Amino acid sequence: MKLVVLSDTHIKPGRSLLSILPKELISIIKSSDFVIHAGDFETKECYDELKSLAELIAVHGDTDCDELMGLLPERRVINIEGVKIGIIHKGQLTSEHTDGLRYLAKEMGVDILIFGHFHHPIVEKTDVLLISPGSATVPGIAEPSAIELEINNKSVNGKIIRCTGDTCSFFIYDKR
């Protein structure tokens, strides 16, 4: 099962997500089984555009419009091929520690916790896998990014996708 993980797209009214995302990332999204978005679309139009590319699983973020706040939950737990995945937007992360996120993952009963809000990619493996895809559109001081996960028979492999212009490069992470 192939998943693309996004967050913090922050598309303002009147702008198109598809005109901003690199073509290569759009192609990767279209070839995935699911897209997981960890909040901060901002507009329903952005949500609808992403949903038109692949099956979308999402939570709302703290800057999403009222319509998305009503449509999407604050947190979700999904099961993909025996791997429990928690999705939230704003986790409990300090600049030095991910303990709050790890405890939240344990509280949610998940193997992987996907979170957004920080606009830079984070992948940390302890007794759970913590993943923030960064932002493919508004990265701040980081490079634009997303994450690709492949889940087969409870095994998780991942790639951080770094996007600049119409090109993407991959950094591989293997949970094994």
C-alpha positions, -999 to 999 in steps of 0.1 A, spaced: 0 0 0 15 33 -10 6 65 9 17 101 3 17 123 35 12 160 33 5 188 57 4 226 59 -4 234 23 -19 267 33 -36 275 0 -52 309 2 -86 316 -15 -83 321 -52 -51 300 -55 -48 265 -69 -29 238 -51 -23 221 -85 -6 251 -99 18 253 -69 27 216 -63 56 203 -84 44 182 -113 65 152 -101 48 153 -67 14 155 -84 24 124 -103 35 106 -71 2 115 -55 -18 102 -84 0 69 -83 -6 64 -45 -34 44 -29 -41 71 -3 -31 107 5 -29 116 42 -31 153 50 -23 164 86 -43 197 84 -40 233 74 -54 232 39 -70 266 47 -97 264 20 -123 238 10 -111 243 -26 -76 230 -16 -92 200 1 -113 193 -30 -83 196 -54 -63 171 -34 -93 148 -31 -96 148 -69 -61 133 -72 -63 103 -49 -83 89 -20 -79 114 8 -77 108 46 -74 141 65 -78 160 98 -83 197 102 -56 221 112 -57 253 132 -59 276 102 -86 257 82 -118 274 73 -150 268 93 -163 244 66 -133 221 70 -133 224 108 -169 210 106 -161 184 79 -128 170 93 -120 156 128 -92 169 150 -76 135 151 -81 101 134 -68 66 137 -67 43 106 -55 8 101 -36 0 69 -24 -36 65 -22 -41 103 -4 -9 110 -23 16 132 -17 52 121 -28 82 141 -32 116 123 -33 149 141 -23 185 131 -7 201 161 11 178 184 30 183 215 65 190 203 92 212 218 124 221 200 143 196 221 119 167 227 93 146 210 83 129 243 48 146 242 42 132 207 54 97 217 30 98 247 2 109 225 9 81 200 7 56 230 -25 72 242 -40 68 207 -28 32 205 -9 37 172 23 24 157 28 56 136 18 92 145 16 116 116 15 153 126 18 187 109 21 223 120 60 225 120 66 230 82 97 209 82 101 171 79 106 150 111 111 113 112 118 97 145 117 61 155 115 50 191 89 25 202 66 44 177 73 61 145 67 99 145 63 115 111 58 151 101 59 156 63 68 193 64 51 215 39 53 211 1 41 246 -5 50 269 25 81 253 40 95 284 58 133 279 63 131 242 52 129 228 17 94 220 4 87 184 14 63 155 16 66 119 27 59 86 9 52 55 29 49 19 17 32 -5 40 34 -43 32 26 -70 57 31 -47 87 65 -35 74 68 3 68 93 19 45 94 56 39 110 83 18 112 120 25 104 137 -8 123 171 -11 107 192 -38 122 222 -55 106 234 -87 94 205 -108 119 180 -94 117 158 -63 145 139 -46 141 111 -21 157 102 13 149 67 22 139 56 57 133 19 66 115 10 98 130 -25 100 
